[in-house]
Amino acid sequence: MYDEPWLIVDTETDGVRWPIHAVEIAAQRMRGWRRGGEPFSILLNHDVPIDPGAQAIHGYSREYL
């Protein structure tokens, strides 16, 4: 795995109860344990309320998105 390419993917959501919407998707290409390029990140606005618990974790409010 020292030089194998792989990808880290992370998401943040608006809560844990249905319906759940992704509000951020981030990814980083890796080569072994080194970065293999620029990081990717996008915020998604579904214009829905953000659960206060989720907002406390990731900091994204409906207005911010």
C-alpha positions in Angstrom: 0.0 0.0 0.0 3.0 2.3 0.2 2.5 3.6 -3.4 -1.0 2.3 -4.2 -3.6 5.0 -5.3 -6.7 5.2 -3.3 -9.4 7.8 -2.4 -10.7 9.2 0.8 -14.4 10.4 0.7 -16.2 12.3 3.4 -19.7 13.5 3.7 -21.7 15.8 6.0 -25.5 15.6 6.2 -28.4 17.7 7.5 -29.3 15.1 10.2 -29.8 11.4 10.9 -33.6 11.1 10.3 -35.2 10.5 6.9 -35.1 12.3 4.6 -31.3 12.8 4.9 -29.6 15.2 2.5 -25.8 15.5 2.0 -24.7 19.1 2.6 -21.0 18.5 1.9 -19.0 16.0 -0.1 -15.2 16.1 0.1 -12.5 13.8 -1.4 -8.8 13.5 -1.5 -6.8 11.3 -3.9 -3.9 9.5 -2.1 -0.8 7.6 -3.2 0.2 5.5 -0.3 0.0 7.9 2.6 0.8 11.0 0.5 -1.7 13.3 -1.2 -2.0 12.5 -4.8 -3.5 15.8 -6.0 -5.7 18.7 -4.9 -8.5 18.1 -2.5 -12.1 18.3 -3.7 -15.0 19.8 -1.7 -18.5 21.0 -2.6 -21.3 22.3 -0.5 -24.9 21.4 -1.4 -27.9 23.5 -0.7 -31.2 21.5 -0.6 -33.0 24.5 1.0 -34.2 22.3 3.9 -33.9 22.8 7.6 -30.6 21.6 9.2 -30.9 19.6 12.4 -29.4 21.6 15.3 -27.3 18.6 16.3 -25.8 18.2 12.8 -25.2 22.0 12.6 -23.3 21.8 15.9 -21.0 19.2 14.4 -20.2 20.6 11.0 -21.2 24.3 11.5 -23.3 24.6 8.3 -26.6 26.4 8.7 -29.4 26.6 6.1 -28.5 30.3 5.5 -24.7 29.5 5.0 -25.4 26.8 2.4 
